[in-house]
Amino acid sequence: MGRGDQRTKRGKIGRGTSGKTRPNPKQKKKAKTAKKAAKSAEGA
């Protein structure tokens, strides 16, 4: 386990990817704002 392991945080950093082990904060914000927009559209 280390740089080559895709499931570890170190491996994600080495590959430059994100996922469940190393989530991307930008994607979280988009998901939250999309949910809020959907709720406000339903209520209006």
Secondary structure as GFF3:
##gff-version 3
##sequence-region A 1 44
A	DSSP	alpha_helix	9	15	.	.	.	ID=ss1
A	DSSP	alpha_helix	25	43	.	.	.	ID=ss2
###
